[in-house]
Amino acid sequence: MAHSGEGTLGAPAARPLSTFRSPGEEQKLAESALRAAVREALGTEEETVEERTVTGVPGRALVDTARSVHAQLIVLAARGEHAARLLGAVSQYVLRNAPCPVLVVPEASKGL
């Protein structure tokens, strides 16, 4: 998981940023969110995944980290109502530049 390190709680471009956070707080939030997502997706198999959070421009940071650790797979979450058809800038960057296969998983439907 990549986070900007700018100390803000991000929001879509159309909405203003709402809360300032220290870099340490942002790192802890990113680690917690990643751990929760992996646990939800894999359950008891979560220990088979190496979790890593990095600071930087998200797409570039994910690709650079995948290269440096010789990643076998990058898994991205596509969020939003149009995620199944339109990918965001981070997903597009990673898909174009990744050194390994990339899996983009759309957000689960609320009705399922």
The first five atom37 places (N, CA, C, CB, O) and aatype in JSON, in Angstrom:
{
  "aatype": [12, 0, 8, 15, 7, 6, 7, 16, 10, 7, 0, 14, 0, 0, 1, 14, 10, 15, 16, 13, 1, 15, 14, 7, 6, 6, 5, 11, 10, 0, 6, 15, 0, 10, 1, 0, 0, 19, 1, 6, 0, 10, 7, 16, 6, 6, 6, 16, 19, 6, 6, 1, 16, 19, 16, 7, 19, 14, 7, 1, 0, 10, 19, 3, 16, 0, 1, 15, 19, 8, 0, 5, 10, 9, 19, 10, 0, 0, 1, 7, 6, 8, 0, 0, 1, 10, 10, 7, 0, 19, 15, 5, 18, 19, 10, 1, 2, 0, 14, 4, 14, 19, 10, 19, 19, 14, 6, 0, 15, 11, 7, 10],
  "atom_mask": [
    [1, 1, 1, 1, 1],
    [1, 1, 1, 1, 1],
    [1, 1, 1, 1, 1],
    [1, 1, 1, 1, 1],
    [1, 1, 1, 0, 1],
    [1, 1, 1, 1, 1],
    [1, 1, 1, 0, 1],
    [1, 1, 1, 1, 1],
    [1, 1, 1, 1, 1],
    [1, 1, 1, 0, 1],
    [1, 1, 1, 1, 1],
    [1, 1, 1, 1, 1],
    [1, 1, 1, 1, 1],
    [1, 1, 1, 1, 1],
    [1, 1, 1, 1, 1],
    [1, 1, 1, 1, 1],
    [1, 1, 1, 1, 1],
    [1, 1, 1, 1, 1],
    [1, 1, 1, 1, 1],
    [1, 1, 1, 1, 1],
    [1, 1, 1, 1, 1],
    [1, 1, 1, 1, 1],
    [1, 1, 1, 1, 1],
    [1, 1, 1, 0, 1],
    [1, 1, 1, 1, 1],
    [1, 1, 1, 1, 1],
    [1, 1, 1, 1, 1],
    [1, 1, 1, 1, 1],
    [1, 1, 1, 1, 1],
    [1, 1, 1, 1, 1],
    [1, 1, 1, 1, 1],
    [1, 1, 1, 1, 1],
    [1, 1, 1, 1, 1],
    [1, 1, 1, 1, 1],
    [1, 1, 1, 1, 1],
    [1, 1, 1, 1, 1],
    [1, 1, 1, 1, 1],
    [1, 1, 1, 1, 1],
    [1, 1, 1, 1, 1],
    [1, 1, 1, 1, 1],
    [1, 1, 1, 1, 1],
    [1, 1, 1, 1, 1],
    [1, 1, 1, 0, 1],
    [1, 1, 1, 1, 1],
    [1, 1, 1, 1, 1],
    [1, 1, 1, 1, 1],
    [1, 1, 1, 1, 1],
    [1, 1, 1, 1, 1],
    [1, 1, 1, 1, 1],
    [1, 1, 1, 1, 1],
    [1, 1, 1, 1, 1],
    [1, 1, 1, 1, 1],
    [1, 1, 1, 1, 1],
    [1, 1, 1, 1, 1],
    [1, 1, 1, 1, 1],
    [1, 1, 1, 0, 1],
    [1, 1, 1, 1, 1],
    [1, 1, 1, 1, 1],
    [1, 1, 1, 0, 1],
    [1, 1, 1, 1, 1],
    [1, 1, 1, 1, 1],
    [1, 1, 1, 1, 1],
    [1, 1, 1, 1, 1],
    [1, 1, 1, 1, 1],
    [1, 1, 1, 1, 1],
    [1, 1, 1, 1, 1],
    [1, 1, 1, 1, 1],
    [1, 1, 1, 1, 1],
    [1, 1, 1, 1, 1],
    [1, 1, 1, 1, 1],
    [1, 1, 1, 1, 1],
    [1, 1, 1, 1, 1],
    [1, 1, 1, 1, 1],
    [1, 1, 1, 1, 1],
    [1, 1, 1, 1, 1],
    [1, 1, 1, 1, 1],
    [1, 1, 1, 1, 1],
    [1, 1, 1, 1, 1],
    [1, 1, 1, 1, 1],
    [1, 1, 1, 0, 1],
    [1, 1, 1, 1, 1],
    [1, 1, 1, 1, 1],
    [1, 1, 1, 1, 1],
    [1, 1, 1, 1, 1],
    [1, 1, 1, 1, 1],
    [1, 1, 1, 1, 1],
    [1, 1, 1, 1, 1],
    [1, 1, 1, 0, 1],
    [1, 1, 1, 1, 1],
    [1, 1, 1, 1, 1],
    [1, 1, 1, 1, 1],
    [1, 1, 1, 1, 1],
    [1, 1, 1, 1, 1],
    [1, 1, 1, 1, 1],
    [1, 1, 1, 1, 1],
    [1, 1, 1, 1, 1],
    [1, 1, 1, 1, 1],
    [1, 1, 1, 1, 1],
    [1, 1, 1, 1, 1],
    [1, 1, 1, 1, 1],
    [1, 1, 1, 1, 1],
    [1, 1, 1, 1, 1],
    [1, 1, 1, 1, 1],
    [1, 1, 1, 1, 1],
    [1, 1, 1, 1, 1],
    [1, 1, 1, 1, 1],
    [1, 1, 1, 1, 1],
    [1, 1, 1, 1, 1],
    [1, 1, 1, 1, 1],
    [1, 1, 1, 1, 1],
    [1, 1, 1, 0, 1],
    [1, 1, 1, 1, 1]
  ],
  "atom_positions": [
    [[0.85, -1.17, 0.0], [0.0, 0.0, 0.0], [0.89, 1.22, 0.0], [-0.97, 0.0, 1.21], [1.86, 1.3, 0.76]],
    [[0.56, 2.17, -0.84], [1.32, 3.42, -0.9], [0.48, 4.55, -0.32], [1.73, 3.75, -2.35], [-0.74, 4.58, -0.49]],
    [[1.14, 5.46, 0.35], [0.47, 6.66, 0.85], [1.37, 7.84, 0.56], [0.16, 6.55, 2.37], [2.58, 7.69, 0.42]],
    [[0.78, 9.0, 0.48], [1.5, 10.19, 0.01], [2.54, 10.71, 0.98], [0.54, 11.27, -0.3], [3.56, 11.25, 0.56]],
    [[2.3, 10.57, 2.27], [3.22, 11.12, 3.24], [3.06, 12.61, 3.45], [0.0, 0.0, 0.0], [3.87, 13.23, 4.13]],
    [[2.01, 13.18, 2.85], [1.79, 14.62, 2.97], [1.05, 15.0, 4.24], [1.03, 15.12, 1.78], [0.86, 16.19, 4.51]],
    [[0.63, 14.01, 5.02], [0.0, 14.32, 6.3], [-1.43, 14.79, 6.21], [0.0, 0.0, 0.0], [-1.9, 15.48, 7.11]],
    [[-2.13, 14.43, 5.15], [-3.52, 14.83, 5.03], [-4.39, 13.61, 4.84], [-3.72, 15.82, 3.88], [-3.96, 12.6, 4.29]],
    [[-5.62, 13.73, 5.3], [-6.6, 12.69, 5.05], [-7.19, 13.0, 3.7], [-7.7, 12.62, 6.17], [-7.91, 13.98, 3.55]],
    [[-6.88, 12.18, 2.71], [-7.27, 12.48, 1.34], [-8.74, 12.34, 1.07], [0.0, 0.0, 0.0], [-9.47, 11.63, 1.76]],
    [[-9.15, 13.04, 0.05], [-10.52, 12.98, -0.44], [-10.44, 13.1, -1.95], [-11.42, 14.11, 0.19], [-9.43, 13.54, -2.48]],
    [[-11.51, 12.71, -2.65], [-11.49, 12.91, -4.1], [-11.22, 14.37, -4.45], [-12.82, 12.46, -4.71], [-11.47, 15.26, -3.63]],
    [[-10.73, 14.61, -5.63], [-10.33, 15.96, -6.04], [-11.44, 16.98, -5.9], [-9.84, 15.93, -7.47], [-11.17, 18.17, -5.69]],
    [[-12.68, 16.56, -6.0], [-13.8, 17.49, -5.93], [-14.1, 17.96, -4.51], [-15.03, 16.86, -6.52], [-14.83, 18.93, -4.32]],
    [[-13.55, 17.27, -3.52], [-13.8, 17.64, -2.13], [-12.5, 18.11, -1.49], [-14.39, 16.45, -1.34], [-11.43, 17.63, -1.84]],
    [[-12.59, 19.04, -0.54], [-11.37, 19.52, 0.13], [-10.83, 18.47, 1.09], [-11.65, 20.83, 0.88], [-11.56, 17.59, 1.54]],
    [[-9.54, 18.59, 1.39], [-8.93, 17.73, 2.39], [-9.45, 18.14, 3.75], [-7.37, 17.81, 2.34], [-9.67, 19.32, 4.01]],
    [[-9.65, 17.17, 4.63], [-10.36, 17.48, 5.86], [-9.5, 17.49, 7.12], [-11.45, 16.51, 6.03], [-9.8, 18.26, 8.04]],
    [[-8.47, 16.69, 7.2], [-7.73, 16.57, 8.45], [-6.24, 16.43, 8.18], [-8.23, 15.37, 9.26], [-5.83, 15.69, 7.29]],
    [[-5.44, 17.15, 8.95], [-4.0, 17.01, 8.82], [-3.53, 15.93, 9.78], [-3.27, 18.34, 9.11], [-3.98, 15.85, 10.92]],
    [[-2.6, 15.09, 9.3], [-2.05, 14.0, 10.09], [-0.52, 14.05, 10.01], [-2.6, 12.61, 9.61], [0.04, 14.5, 9.01]],
    [[0.11, 13.59, 11.06], [1.57, 13.51, 11.03], [1.95, 12.35, 10.12], [2.17, 13.32, 12.47], [1.15, 11.44, 9.9]],
    [[3.18, 12.36, 9.57], [3.62, 11.24, 8.74], [3.54, 9.9, 9.48], [5.05, 11.47, 8.27], [3.22, 8.88, 8.86]],
    [[3.82, 9.89, 10.77], [3.73, 8.67, 11.55], [2.31, 8.16, 11.66], [0.0, 0.0, 0.0], [2.06, 6.96, 11.56]],
    [[1.37, 9.09, 11.85], [-0.05, 8.7, 11.91], [-0.51, 8.16, 10.56], [-0.93, 9.9, 12.34], [-1.24, 7.17, 10.5]],
    [[-0.09, 8.81, 9.49], [-0.48, 8.36, 8.16], [0.08, 6.96, 7.88], [0.0, 9.35, 7.09], [-0.62, 6.12, 7.31]],
    [[1.31, 6.71, 8.28], [1.93, 5.39, 8.11], [1.15, 4.33, 8.87], [3.4, 5.42, 8.58], [0.87, 3.26, 8.33]],
    [[0.8, 4.62, 10.12], [0.05, 3.66, 10.94], [-1.33, 3.39, 10.34], [-0.09, 4.18, 12.38], [-1.79, 2.24, 10.34]],
    [[-2.0, 4.42, 9.84], [-3.31, 4.23, 9.21], [-3.19, 3.36, 7.96], [-3.93, 5.59, 8.85], [-4.03, 2.49, 7.73]],
    [[-2.17, 3.61, 7.15], [-1.97, 2.81, 5.94], [-1.7, 1.35, 6.31], [-0.8, 3.37, 5.11], [-2.26, 0.45, 5.69]],
    [[-0.85, 1.11, 7.29], [-0.55, -0.26, 7.71], [-1.8, -0.96, 8.23], [0.54, -0.26, 8.8], [-2.03, -2.12, 7.91]],
    [[-2.6, -0.26, 9.02], [-3.82, -0.83, 9.57], [-4.83, -1.15, 8.46], [-4.44, 0.13, 10.59], [-5.45, -2.21, 8.48]],
    [[-4.99, -0.23, 7.51], [-5.93, -0.46, 6.4], [-5.48, -1.64, 5.55], [-6.05, 0.81, 5.52], [-6.31, -2.45, 5.13]],
    [[-4.2, -1.75, 5.29], [-3.68, -2.86, 4.51], [-3.89, -4.18, 5.23], [-2.18, -2.65, 4.21], [-4.36, -5.16, 4.64]],
    [[-3.56, -4.22, 6.5], [-3.73, -5.44, 7.29], [-5.19, -5.88, 7.29], [-3.23, -5.21, 8.74], [-5.48, -7.06, 7.14]],
    [[-6.11, -4.93, 7.46], [-7.54, -5.25, 7.48], [-8.01, -5.77, 6.12], [-8.37, -4.02, 7.88], [-8.79, -6.72, 6.06]],
    [[-7.55, -5.17, 5.03], [-7.96, -5.6, 3.7], [-7.46, -7.01, 3.4], [-7.43, -4.63, 2.64], [-8.19, -7.83, 2.84]],
    [[-6.22, -7.29, 3.76], [-5.66, -8.63, 3.52], [-6.38, -9.66, 4.37], [-4.14, -8.66, 3.81], [-6.7, -10.75, 3.9]],
    [[-6.64, -9.32, 5.62], [-7.35, -10.24, 6.52], [-8.76, -10.52, 5.99], [-7.43, -9.67, 7.95], [-9.21, -11.67, 6.01]],
    [[-9.45, -9.5, 5.52], [-10.8, -9.68, 4.99], [-10.8, -10.55, 3.73], [-11.44, -8.32, 4.68], [-11.68, -11.39, 3.55]],
    [[-9.81, -10.34, 2.88], [-9.75, -11.1, 1.62], [-9.27, -12.53, 1.81], [-8.84, -10.39, 0.65], [-9.76, -13.43, 1.13]],
    [[-8.31, -12.75, 2.71], [-7.67, -14.06, 2.81], [-7.96, -14.84, 4.08], [-6.23, -13.89, 2.69], [-7.67, -16.03, 4.15]],
    [[-8.53, -14.2, 5.06], [-8.82, -14.91, 6.31], [-7.57, -15.51, 6.93], [0.0, 0.0, 0.0], [-6.6, -14.8, 7.17]],
    [[-7.61, -16.81, 7.18], [-6.49, -17.47, 7.85], [-5.24, -17.58, 6.97], [-6.91, -18.85, 8.28], [-4.16, -17.89, 7.46]],
    [[-5.39, -17.32, 5.69], [-4.24, -17.38, 4.77], [-3.47, -16.06, 4.7], [-4.71, -17.77, 3.36], [-2.53, -15.93, 3.92]],
    [[-3.86, -15.08, 5.52], [-3.23, -13.76, 5.45], [-1.72, -13.79, 5.69], [-3.87, -12.84, 6.46], [-1.0, -12.92, 5.21]],
    [[-1.25, -14.78, 6.41], [0.18, -14.86, 6.71], [1.01, -15.26, 5.5], [0.41, -15.84, 7.83], [2.24, -15.21, 5.55]],
    [[0.36, -15.67, 4.41], [1.1, -16.05, 3.2], [1.46, -14.85, 2.34], [0.28, -17.03, 2.38], [2.12, -14.99, 1.31]],
    [[1.02, -13.65, 2.75], [1.25, -12.43, 1.99], [2.23, -11.54, 2.74], [-0.08, -11.69, 1.74], [2.11, -11.36, 3.95]],
    [[3.18, -10.99, 2.02], [4.07, -10.01, 2.61], [3.45, -8.63, 2.43], [5.51, -10.07, 1.97], [3.33, -8.14, 1.31]],
    [[3.05, -8.04, 3.52], [2.43, -6.71, 3.49], [3.52, -5.66, 3.58], [1.39, -6.55, 4.64], [4.48, -5.8, 4.34]],
    [[3.36, -4.59, 2.79], [4.36, -3.54, 2.79], [3.66, -2.21, 2.52], [5.47, -3.82, 1.75], [2.84, -2.13, 1.61]],
    [[3.99, -1.19, 3.29], [3.49, 0.16, 3.01], [4.69, 1.03, 2.66], [2.7, 0.75, 4.23], [5.77, 0.9, 3.25]],
    [[4.49, 1.92, 1.69], [5.56, 2.8, 1.25], [5.01, 4.22, 1.1], [6.17, 2.31, -0.09], [3.83, 4.42, 0.84]],
    [[5.9, 5.18, 1.28], [5.53, 6.58, 1.15], [5.98, 7.08, -0.22], [6.17, 7.43, 2.29], [7.09, 6.79, -0.67]],
    [[5.12, 7.81, -0.87], [5.47, 8.4, -2.15], [4.26, 8.54, -3.05], [0.0, 0.0, 0.0], [3.13, 8.25, -2.64]],
    [[4.5, 8.97, -4.28], [3.43, 9.06, -5.26], [2.94, 7.63, -5.48], [3.92, 9.73, -6.62], [3.72, 6.78, -5.91]],
    [[1.67, 7.33, -5.19], [1.22, 5.94, -5.12], [1.59, 5.03, -6.29], [-0.21, 5.93, -4.98], [2.19, 3.98, -6.06]],
    [[1.26, 5.38, -7.52], [1.57, 4.5, -8.65], [3.05, 4.21, -8.77], [0.0, 0.0, 0.0], [3.46, 3.06, -8.89]],
    [[3.84, 5.25, -8.73], [5.29, 5.1, -8.86], [5.87, 4.32, -7.68], [5.96, 6.48, -8.95], [6.73, 3.46, -7.87]],
    [[5.39, 4.61, -6.48], [5.9, 3.91, -5.29], [5.58, 2.42, -5.36], [5.31, 4.52, -4.01], [6.41, 1.59, -4.99]],
    [[4.39, 2.07, -5.82], [4.02, 0.66, -5.93], [4.89, -0.06, -6.96], [2.55, 0.52, -6.3], [5.36, -1.17, -6.71]],
    [[5.1, 0.56, -8.11], [5.92, -0.07, -9.17], [7.37, -0.18, -8.72], [5.83, 0.75, -10.49], [7.99, -1.23, -8.89]],
    [[7.92, 0.88, -8.15], [9.3, 0.85, -7.7], [9.52, -0.22, -6.62], [9.72, 2.23, -7.17], [10.52, -0.93, -6.63]],
    [[8.57, -0.32, -5.7], [8.69, -1.33, -4.64], [8.58, -2.73, -5.21], [7.62, -1.1, -3.57], [9.32, -3.63, -4.82]],
    [[7.64, -2.93, -6.14], [7.5, -4.25, -6.77], [8.79, -4.66, -7.46], [6.34, -4.25, -7.79], [9.2, -5.82, -7.38]],
    [[9.45, -3.7, -8.13], [10.74, -4.01, -8.77], [11.8, -4.37, -7.73], [11.22, -2.8, -9.61], [12.52, -5.35, -7.89]],
    [[11.88, -3.58, -6.68], [12.96, -3.77, -5.71], [12.84, -5.08, -4.94], [13.0, -2.62, -4.74], [13.85, -5.65, -4.52]],
    [[11.61, -5.57, -4.74], [11.43, -6.82, -3.99], [11.15, -8.02, -4.9], [10.3, -6.66, -3.0], [10.88, -9.12, -4.42]],
    [[11.23, -7.79, -6.21], [10.95, -8.85, -7.19], [9.58, -9.48, -6.94], [12.05, -9.94, -7.14], [9.44, -10.7, -6.84]],
    [[8.56, -8.6, -6.84], [7.2, -9.05, -6.55], [6.7, -10.02, -7.6], [6.25, -7.85, -6.45], [7.05, -9.91, -8.78]],
    [[5.91, -10.97, -7.17], [5.3, -11.93, -8.08], [3.94, -11.46, -8.56], [5.17, -13.28, -7.39], [3.47, -11.91, -9.61]],
    [[3.29, -10.57, -7.81], [1.96, -10.09, -8.15], [1.68, -8.8, -7.4], [0.9, -11.15, -7.82], [2.06, -8.65, -6.24]],
    [[1.02, -7.86, -8.08], [0.52, -6.65, -7.44], [-1.0, -6.75, -7.47], [1.05, -5.33, -8.16], [-1.58, -7.0, -8.52]],
    [[-1.63, -6.55, -6.32], [-3.09, -6.57, -6.24], [-3.55, -5.16, -5.91], [-3.61, -7.6, -5.18], [-3.12, -4.57, -4.92]],
    [[-4.43, -4.63, -6.75], [-4.97, -3.29, -6.56], [-6.48, -3.37, -6.34], [-4.65, -2.38, -7.77], [-7.15, -4.22, -6.93]],
    [[-6.99, -2.5, -5.49], [-8.44, -2.4, -5.29], [-8.96, -1.25, -6.15], [-8.79, -2.17, -3.78], [-8.45, -0.13, -6.08]],
    [[-9.96, -1.54, -6.96], [-10.62, -0.51, -7.76], [-11.85, -0.08, -6.98], [-11.01, -1.02, -9.2], [-12.69, -0.91, -6.63]],
    [[-11.96, 1.2, -6.71], [-13.07, 1.7, -5.89], [-13.94, 2.65, -6.69], [-12.54, 2.4, -4.62], [-13.51, 3.24, -7.68]],
    [[-15.16, 2.77, -6.25], [-16.08, 3.71, -6.88], [-17.1, 3.0, -7.74], [0.0, 0.0, 0.0], [-16.94, 1.83, -8.09]],
    [[-18.15, 3.72, -8.07], [-19.27, 3.1, -8.78], [-18.93, 2.69, -10.2], [-20.44, 4.04, -8.8], [-19.6, 1.82, -10.76]],
    [[-17.92, 3.3, -10.8], [-17.55, 2.96, -12.18], [-16.27, 2.12, -12.25], [-17.38, 4.23, -13.0], [-15.68, 1.99, -13.32]],
    [[-15.85, 1.56, -11.13], [-14.57, 0.86, -11.05], [-14.48, -0.33, -12.0], [-14.33, 0.38, -9.64], [-13.39, -0.66, -12.47]],
    [[-15.58, -0.96, -12.3], [-15.55, -2.13, -13.19], [-15.23, -1.73, -14.63], [-16.89, -2.87, -13.14], [-14.76, -2.56, -15.41]],
    [[-15.47, -0.46, -14.98], [-15.24, -0.01, -16.36], [-14.12, 1.01, -16.48], [-16.51, 0.58, -16.92], [-13.42, 1.03, -17.49]],
    [[-13.94, 1.84, -15.47], [-12.94, 2.91, -15.53], [-11.96, 2.76, -14.38], [-13.61, 4.29, -15.5], [-12.36, 2.69, -13.22]],
    [[-10.69, 2.72, -14.7], [-9.67, 2.62, -13.67], [-9.13, 4.01, -13.36], [-8.53, 1.68, -14.1], [-9.09, 4.88, -14.22]],
    [[-8.71, 4.2, -12.12], [-8.13, 5.46, -11.71], [-6.69, 5.6, -12.2], [0.0, 0.0, 0.0], [-6.12, 4.68, -12.79]],
    [[-6.12, 6.74, -11.93], [-4.76, 7.05, -12.39], [-3.73, 6.09, -11.82], [-4.4, 8.48, -12.02], [-2.81, 5.68, -12.53]],
    [[-3.86, 5.72, -10.55], [-2.88, 4.81, -9.94], [-2.94, 3.44, -10.61], [-3.15, 4.67, -8.42], [-1.91, 2.89, -10.98]],
    [[-4.15, 2.91, -10.77], [-4.29, 1.59, -11.42], [-3.74, 1.63, -12.84], [-5.77, 1.16, -11.45], [-3.04, 0.7, -13.25]],
    [[-4.03, 2.68, -13.59], [-3.54, 2.78, -14.96], [-2.01, 2.83, -14.98], [-4.12, 4.03, -15.64], [-1.38, 2.16, -15.8]],
    [[-1.42, 3.62, -14.1], [0.04, 3.72, -14.05], [0.67, 2.36, -13.74], [0.48, 4.77, -12.99], [1.6, 1.93, -14.41]],
    [[0.14, 1.69, -12.72], [0.7, 0.4, -12.32], [0.54, -0.62, -13.45], [0.02, -0.11, -11.04], [1.48, -1.36, -13.74]],
    [[-0.61, -0.67, -14.08], [-0.82, -1.61, -15.18], [0.17, -1.39, -16.31], [-2.24, -1.49, -15.71], [0.64, -2.35, -16.92]],
    [[0.49, -0.14, -16.6], [1.42, 0.17, -17.7], [2.88, -0.06, -17.36], [1.24, 1.61, -18.12], [3.7, -0.29, -18.25]],
    [[3.23, 0.0, -16.08], [4.64, 0.01, -15.7], [5.09, -1.13, -14.78], [4.95, 1.28, -15.05], [6.27, -1.22, -14.46]],
    [[4.19, -1.97, -14.36], [4.53, -3.01, -13.39], [5.5, -4.04, -13.96], [3.26, -3.72, -12.91], [5.41, -4.38, -15.14]],
    [[6.41, -4.53, -13.14], [7.36, -5.56, -13.57], [6.82, -6.98, -13.41], [8.65, -5.41, -12.78], [7.54, -7.95, -13.63]],
    [[5.55, -7.1, -13.02], [4.95, -8.4, -12.76], [3.45, -8.32, -13.07], [5.19, -8.87, -11.28], [2.95, -7.23, -13.37]],
    [[2.74, -9.44, -13.01], [1.28, -9.38, -13.25], [0.59, -8.48, -12.22], [0.68, -10.79, -13.19], [1.04, -8.33, -11.09]],
    [[-0.52, -7.87, -12.67], [-1.31, -6.99, -11.81], [-2.75, -7.49, -11.81], [-1.23, -5.5, -12.3], [-3.31, -7.76, -12.87]],
    [[-3.33, -7.6, -10.63], [-4.72, -7.99, -10.48], [-5.47, -6.79, -9.92], [-4.87, -9.24, -9.54], [-5.13, -6.29, -8.85]],
    [[-6.48, -6.31, -10.65], [-7.31, -5.21, -10.18], [-8.65, -5.78, -9.77], [-7.47, -4.1, -11.29], [-9.37, -6.35, -10.59]],
    [[-8.98, -5.63, -8.5], [-10.18, -6.22, -7.93], [-11.19, -5.12, -7.65], [-9.86, -7.02, -6.64], [-10.91, -4.21, -6.86]],
    [[-12.37, -5.18, -8.29], [-13.39, -4.15, -8.01], [-13.96, -4.33, -6.6], [-14.52, -4.22, -9.05], [-13.96, -5.42, -6.04]],
    [[-14.44, -3.23, -6.06], [-15.06, -3.25, -4.75], [-16.3, -4.15, -4.79], [-15.43, -1.81, -4.29], [-17.04, -4.14, -5.78]],
    [[-16.53, -4.91, -3.75], [-17.68, -5.81, -3.69], [-18.97, -5.02, -3.74], [-17.64, -6.68, -2.43], [-19.05, -3.92, -3.19]],
    [[-19.97, -5.56, -4.39], [-21.28, -4.92, -4.45], [-21.9, -4.91, -3.06], [-22.21, -5.65, -5.44], [-21.77, -5.86, -2.3]],
    [[-22.56, -3.83, -2.75], [-23.2, -3.69, -1.43], [-24.35, -4.67, -1.26], [-23.71, -2.27, -1.23], [-24.66, -5.05, -0.13]],
    [[-24.99, -5.09, -2.37], [-26.15, -5.97, -2.29], [-25.81, -7.43, -2.16], [0.0, 0.0, 0.0], [-26.71, -8.25, -1.95]],
    [[-24.53, -7.8, -2.27], [-24.15, -9.22, -2.2], [-23.83, -9.65, -0.8], [-22.96, -9.49, -3.09], [-23.5, -10.82, -0.57]]
  ]
}
